[in-house]
């Protein structure tokens, strides 16, 4: 067996990471020949000294190749989108079928909720019968037949990352940009993608709240993915307010269905922008005339025509869900037994109890949903898909007696009362603050 210690020492001494060293570490993480102590030392060396760009690309490739890598033979490009996580971010449920309706294949391997952010798989499991765990043969069949599928990663994908992820948590090395990049991309690239669009959040509800931090991660992701052979770009998008009007699993599915049926708003707008970026990378932005604008127009027409909704319905049915979900969502999505408005708190200078929303602690709103039971405090916690928030007030909007901050959906009255107080504390009031742009910046190679 090759010895990982010289690789770790080279990193520790600032000499970087090369391809053979990355392969040795990744394979050792996957097969257990690298010990926990060595894995922790490796992670700490990366955190303190960095891998360099070439080393980060080598590590990403090696972690991708530590397990099964899919290969496709389809009559169209293979594309996916990854978000770094936010509140009310239900883009994936709309974007995957929307792209599929334009001849783009989307084998989307997604995750569960992390911290204050919701997980795509948790949302989809609010749909009765929907199976996120699909054997590869069935996953391939659904992608080939429908054009898209949203599934959980199998144990065969990037096993080195699964081991290193746990080590990073235990060794205090979670914040490493190099390790974050390799972790995200090794799993995504194992799906055999031709192109990938990254949605990197910035703002009060993002993991990386500052624009500079988000830009640093976006650049690392884009450089690394392109270096590993996958056409990639990133949009840095706003998370100073929830993307959707709802936060919570069944509530977000219901909102995604409304957007698929034509509802306007920020969720639709960002989905179209990310979709246009996907089409551009996939070479499907049509005739080259005003390409980004043309792609937006095409995707908006596809959404309005009902083609994307039909693909979503087909995907849900193919993965075990009800065939009439779009026609009768209220018959299938569970409803919380207690639904209460969140009144704007009283304060000086507010005529007739009215005030404009000047700021939102979006992370706090995410924690409200978790506390209601809509997310996990510990791995393995059971999720209550019914609970959450909807009709969430946005920046600049006026709230008052007839316009609450949100509606709380709770399992019981005490939980609702606690959530109401927490939502009130998450809002600031003053002069109407205009919303910033949904897309703050585009990062490309």
N, C-alpha and C positions, 0 to 999 in steps of 0.2 A: 504494500500500500504506500502511495506517495505521502509525504509528510506535509501537513498544512502549515507547520510553524514557520518555515521560511517565507511563505506568502504573507502571513500575519506580520512578521518582522519587517518585511519590505514596506508594507502599508504603514506600520508604526513609525518607521524611519523616513517616511515621506517619499518613497521611491515608486509609489503608485501600484497599480494592479494590471497585470497583463492577461491575455487570453487563456493561456494554460493555467495560470494561478486561479483565475475566476472559475474555470471548469473544474479544477480540483476541489475548490471550496463548495461549489454548487452540488457536485455529485456526492461529496462527503456529507453535506447537509441532508440530501435526499436519502442516502443509504445508511446513514448513522455512523459512518466512519470518522466524521468530524465530531468531536465531543461537544457537550454543552459549553464547557469552559473555553474551548477553542472557538466555538461559534460566537460566544460573548466577547472574547478578545478581538475577533475579526470585526464584529459590529462596532466596538468601541474605537478600533483603529480607523475604520471608515468615518465614523462621526468626527473624530478629532483631526484627522489628516486629509480625508477625502480620497476619492479614487482617481480624480481627473476625468475629463470627458471620455477618453478612450477606455479607461477602466470601467466607467459606468456602463458604457455600451457593452463591453465584454461581460460584465456581471449580469446585465439584463439578458443577453443571449444565453449565457450559461444557465441561468435560473429557468428561462423558458425551456431550454433543451434538457432540463433535469427530469422531465416527464414527457407525456404524450403531446405532440404538436399536430394539430389537425391539418389536413390537406383537402382542398375542395376542387371539384371539376364542375363548375356551374357556368351558365351562359350570361354572367354579369359579375360586376365587382363585389367583393366581400368587404363590408364596411361596418364599423361600430363607433359608438360614442361612449366616453367615460366622463363622469362628473366627480369632482372631489368632494361633493356632498354639501347639502344645504337643507333648508326647511321649505316644505311645499314644492320640492323639485320632483315633478312627476313627468318630466320630459320623455323619459325612455318609453313609457307606455304609449305615447303618441308618435314619437319619432320613428321607432322601429317599423310599425305598419305603414307609416307615411313613406319611408324610403322604399319599403318593399313594393308599394304601389307604383313606384317609378323604376322598377327593374333592378333595384339594388338589393343584394342579399345581406341580411343582418343576423348573424349568429351571436346574440348578445348574452354574454356570461356575466351575471350580475351578483351583487352581494346583499347582505342583510344590514339592518340599521347599525350604526356605529355612533356611540355618544349621543349627541342631541339631534343627529340627522336620521331621517327615515331611510329604509332600505327598499330597493325595487322589489326584491323577492317577498319581503313582508307585505308590501302593498298588494302584489299579485295573489298572495295566499289569502287575502280578504275575499277573493272570488271563490265560492264553493267549488271544490273539485280540482282546482288548478294545481297541476303538479310541476313544481320547479325542478325536481330531481328527475332527469330524463336520461336513460341509457343513450350512449352515443349514436347507436343505430337509429333510435327514434328522433333524437335531436336533429340528425342529418335529414331524416325524412320530412320533418316539419319545415325545416329551412328550405328544402328543395320544393316542397308542395305549396307552402304559404308565402315564402320569401323572408320570413323572420321567425325567431323563437327567442324567448327570454328564459334562461335556465340558470341553475346553480352550477358552480364549478365542480367537476368530479375530482376525486382524490388523485386522479392521474395527471391533472394539470399542475405544472410548476410545484412539485412537492418540496423543492428547496425553499420556496417562499413560505410555505406553510410552517416549516420548522423555524426559519429565521424570523418570521413575524412574531412568534411566541417569545423567542430569545430577545428580540428588540424590546418588547414590553418589560421583560424581567431585568434587562441590563441597562435600562435608561437611555436607549439609543433610538427611540422612536422618531426624533426630530431630524435625523440625517436626511438631507435632500437626496443624496446618492441612493440610500436604502429605500426611501419612499418611492423614488422613480423606478428602481428595479422591481420593487414589489408590485406596483400598479401595472407596469408594462409586461412583466413576465407572464402574468395570467392572461392579459388581453391578447398578447401576440401569440400565445399558445393556441388561440382559436383560428389561426391561419388567415389573418386579415390582410387585405390589400391596402387599406387606408383606415385611419383612426382620427377622430376629432375629439379633443379634450376640452371639457368645460371646467375651467379652474375658477372657483368662487373666491370673491374678495368682499369684505364687509363684515358687519356685526354678527352675521350668522354663519360665517365661514370658519373652517379650521385655521386657515391663514388669513387673518383679518386685514392685514395691510396690503396695499397695492404692490409694494416692492417685494414682499415675500411671495405673493401670488405670482408675480412676474418671474421671480427666480425659479420657482417650481415649474411654471409653464415652459420656460426656456429649456430647463433640464429635461423635461418630458419630451418636448418636440425634438431637440437635438438627439436624444438617445433613441427614440423610436425611429426617426429617419435613419440614424446610423445603423440600427438593427434591421433596416430594409423595409420598413412600413411607412408609407406616405402619411405624414401627420402634421396637423396644425392645432393651435389652441385658441380659444376665446376666453379672455378673462371677463367674467360676468358678475353682475351686481348681486350681493346678498345682504344689503342693508335693509331689506324687507323681504318677507317670504315671497317666493316666486309665484305661488298660487294663492288663491283665496282660502285654501284649506290646508290643514296639516294633521295627519292621522290616516291610517291605512285605507279603510273603506271609503272615507270621505274624499281622499285623493283619487281613488279609482273612479268615484262618481264624477269628480271634476274633470278627470281625463276623458271620460265618456262624453261629457258636455262639450269639451273642446273638439273632440272628434266629430261631434254633431254640429259644430259651427260656432260655439261660444267664443267671444273675443276676450282679449286680456293679455297680461304679460306672459302667461304660460304658453299661449299660442304663439305670441310674437317671438319668444326665445327659441321655441321648437322650430319655427320656420328659419330663423337665422342659423341655428346649428345644422339644420337639414340642408340649407344652401351651401354651407361649408363642406358637408359630407359629399354633396353632388359635385362640388368643385374638385375635391380631391379624387373622387371616383371617376372624373372625366365625363360626368353625366349632366353638365350644366348647359347642355344643348348647343346652340349655334354660334357661341362665341361673342354674341352681341350683348354688351353690358352684362357680363356673365353672372355676377352676384345678383343683380336686380332681376334678371331673367329667371334664375333659379328660385328666387323668392316667389315670383309670380306663378311659376309652374307648381311649386309646392302648395301655395295658397289655393290654387284651383283644384289640386288633388284632394286637399282637405275638404274644401267646400262641396266637392262632387260626391262625397261619401265613400270614395274608393279606399281611403285610409281606414275609415270605420269598418268597412267590410273586411279588410285584412286583419284588423284587430279582433273582430268577431271570429274569424277563421282560426287565428292563432289561439285564442282562448279555448275554443272548442277542441282544437287539436291537442291541447295540453290538459284536457280533462274537465274544463269548465262548462258552464251552461251555454247552449247554443243561442239562447234568446237574451243574453246579458244586455246587449245594447237596446233592445226593445223594452225590456222590463228590469232595469237595474235595481229598482226599489224592491223587487221580489227576491233578489239574490244577495244584495249587500246588507249586512246586519246593521241595525240601528241601535244606538245607545238608549237605555231606558230613561236617562235624565238629560234634558237639553235646556240650557239656561243662557240668557244673554249676559254679556259682560258690560255693565254700564261704565261710561267714562267717569272717573272719580271726580268729586267736587273739588274746586280750587278757586282761588281769588281771580277776579277779572274775567270770569267765564259767563257771559251773558246767557241766561236761560239754560245754564248747564252745558253750553256748546263750546267746543274747542277744536283746534286743528292739530293733527298729528305731526309732531316735529321730529320725532326720533323713535326707533324701535330697537329694543335689545332682542334680536332675532334668536340668538342662542338661548335666551331665557324662554322664549316661546317654544323652542324645541324641547327644552327640559320640562315644560308644562305637559306636553304630549307624552313624554316618557313617564312622568309621575302619574298621569292618568291611567297608565298601563299600555300605552300605544308603542312603547319601545322597551329596550332591555337595560337594566342596571347591571346585570351579570349575564354572561353567556349561558344560554339554556333557559332563561326566563321565558315564560309563556306570554304571548302578546294578545291583548284584547283589541281585535281589529275594529271594533265599533267606535272607539273613543277618539277624541281629538278636538280640533278647533275648525270652524268654518266661518265664512263671512268676515274674514280677518280684515280689519281696516288697514289701509295703506298710507304711506307718507303723503302729507298734504291734504288728506281727506278730513272733512269735518265730522266730528262725532258728537252725540248728545242723547237726549232722552229717546228719540226715535231712530237713532243710528248708533248701535252698540259697537264696542271695540271688536267684538267677536261673539260667536256662539260657542259655548262649551258643551261638548258631548261626553258624558261621564257615566260610570257604572252605578254611582249612587250620589246622594245629596252631599255628604261630607266631601267627597272627591271633587264635586262640582264647585263647592264653596272655596276650597283651597285653590283650585285652578283659576277661579274668577279673580281672587286677590293677586295671584302670581301674574296673570295677564295684565291687570291694571298697573302693576309695578314695572312691567316691561315697556310701557309706553311713556313717551315724553310729549309735552304739549307746548305750543307757543305759536309763533308766526308760521304760516303754512310753508313747509319746506318742500321745494320741488324735487321730484324723484330724479336720480341720476340716470344716465343711459344704461340700458340693460347690458349692452356689450361695451366694456370699458376699453378693451384693447385686443388686437389680434396678434398672435405670435406665430410666425412661420419660419421655416428653415432659411 
